Amino acid sequence: MIKYGLKLWSNNIHLIDEALEKYHAGKFDFVEVYSNSQVEPDYNKLEKLKIIPVLGVHMGHLDKAGFHTFYLTEDQKKPWRQTVDLADFFATPNIIVHPAAEHTSKTFWENLEKIDDGRIIIETMPAKSSEGGITRNFGTALADFREIKEKKEMCFDVPKTIKAAVFHRVDYKEYLAQALEIIQPEYFHISGCNLTDPMDEHGNIYEAGYEVVWVKTFLENYAKDRDIYLVFETPKIGENLENDMKNIDYFKAIV
């Protein structure tokens, strides 16, 4: 069965009451928290969010400290510590980590050892970041997935994997199927994206360029005899969760 997840940032304090209302109404099943390291967490206010299962904390917002060249420099240690503290606070089973754009296989594993934590799962990645910069060296190819899976569980990001297929100039449906067979994940991300370029996107699912009906069927078939956890990384518009719910409701309604 597909379990539906809402994405919140650690500083989205103003959205917690609305999130609780939607959760109790059965709109979604769990939350993933993105650690915004530009803002110190208000743990007193975040306490209320513990009513909802928090099944993942996404690695800290390290752009200012060189997220896309992640080597756990001195500047990056504080954001990483905040990520771990949030995971401890929520007793989450998953910490989602990206391979950095400049990582080779060798440097990825060397630097992962610096932050090794049994809760870490590695996210599938696109070749090109929306932040610009170099083409990603590691984390987009099927061979990379095989290598990572031998040591770590993975977060299967559907649009990022689609974007990897676009970069490698292969059919995205076949690529998704091959990646799923390799990774055998429980934890997923989804958003909208186009098929015209390999650059990362977090768009609306109701505006996606890929076949959303096919993707939902693909995930439902995989989830027939297991629970999977699907986090919606879609845009927040305004000061409420209206667009988050619009995306989740749209996906749920597809037949």
Secondary structure as the mmCIF struct_conf table of DSSP 4:
data_model
#
loop_
_struct_conf.conf_type_id
_struct_conf.id
_struct_conf.beg_label_comp_id
_struct_conf.beg_label_asym_id
_struct_conf.beg_label_seq_id
_struct_conf.end_label_comp_id
_struct_conf.end_label_asym_id
_struct_conf.end_label_seq_id
STRN STRN1 ILE A 2 TRP A 9
TURN_TY1_P TURN_TY1_P1 SER A 10 ASN A 11
HELX_RH_3T_P HELX_RH_3T_P1 ILE A 13 LEU A 15
HELX_RH_AL_P HELX_RH_AL_P1 ILE A 16 HIS A 24
TURN_TY1_P TURN_TY1_P2 ALA A 25 GLY A 26
BEND BEND1 LYS A 27 LYS A 27
BEND BEND2 ASP A 29 ASP A 29
STRN STRN2 PHE A 30 TYR A 34
TURN_TY1_P TURN_TY1_P3 SER A 37 GLN A 38
BEND BEND3 VAL A 39 VAL A 39
HELX_RH_AL_P HELX_RH_AL_P2 TYR A 43 LEU A 46
HELX_RH_3T_P HELX_RH_3T_P2 GLU A 47 ILE A 51
BEND BEND4 ILE A 52 ILE A 52
STRN STRN3 VAL A 54 HIS A 58
HELX_LH_PP_P HELX_LH_PP_P1 MET A 59 GLY A 60
HELX_RH_3T_P HELX_RH_3T_P3 ASP A 63 ALA A 65
TURN_TY1_P TURN_TY1_P4 GLY A 66 GLY A 66
HELX_RH_3T_P HELX_RH_3T_P4 PHE A 67 THR A 69
BEND BEND5 TYR A 71 TYR A 71
HELX_RH_AL_P HELX_RH_AL_P3 GLU A 74 PHE A 90
TURN_TY1_P TURN_TY1_P5 ALA A 91 ALA A 91
BEND BEND6 PRO A 93 PRO A 93
STRN STRN4 ILE A 95 VAL A 97
HELX_LH_PP_P HELX_LH_PP_P2 HIS A 98 ALA A 100
TURN_TY1_P TURN_TY1_P6 ALA A 101 GLU A 102
HELX_RH_AL_P HELX_RH_AL_P4 SER A 105 LEU A 112
HELX_RH_3T_P HELX_RH_3T_P5 GLU A 113 ILE A 115
TURN_TY1_P TURN_TY1_P7 GLY A 118 ARG A 119
STRN STRN5 ILE A 120 GLU A 123
HELX_LH_PP_P HELX_LH_PP_P3 THR A 124 THR A 124
BEND BEND7 ALA A 127 ALA A 127
STRN STRN6 LYS A 128 LYS A 128
TURN_TY1_P TURN_TY1_P8 SER A 130 GLU A 131
BEND BEND8 ILE A 134 ILE A 134
HELX_LH_PP_P HELX_LH_PP_P4 THR A 135 ARG A 136
BEND BEND9 PHE A 138 ALA A 141
HELX_RH_AL_P HELX_RH_AL_P5 LEU A 142 LYS A 149
TURN_TY1_P TURN_TY1_P9 GLU A 150 LYS A 151
BEND BEND10 LYS A 152 LYS A 152
STRN STRN7 MET A 154 ASP A 157
HELX_RH_AL_P HELX_RH_AL_P6 VAL A 158 HIS A 168
TURN_TY1_P TURN_TY1_P10 ARG A 169 ARG A 169
BEND BEND11 VAL A 170 VAL A 170
HELX_RH_AL_P HELX_RH_AL_P7 TYR A 172 ILE A 183
BEND BEND12 GLU A 186 GLU A 186
STRN STRN8 TYR A 187 ILE A 190
STRN STRN9 GLY A 192 GLY A 192
BEND BEND13 LEU A 195 THR A 196
STRN STRN10 MET A 199 MET A 199
STRN STRN11 GLY A 203 GLY A 203
HELX_RH_3T_P HELX_RH_3T_P6 ILE A 205 GLU A 207
BEND BEND14 GLY A 209 TYR A 210
HELX_RH_AL_P HELX_RH_AL_P8 VAL A 212 TYR A 222
TURN_TY1_P TURN_TY1_P11 ALA A 223 ASP A 225
BEND BEND15 ARG A 226 ARG A 226
STRN STRN12 ILE A 228 PHE A 232
HELX_LH_PP_P HELX_LH_PP_P5 THR A 234 LYS A 236
TURN_TY1_P TURN_TY1_P12 GLY A 238 GLU A 239
BEND BEND16 ASN A 240 LEU A 241
HELX_RH_AL_P HELX_RH_AL_P9 GLU A 242 ALA A 253
#
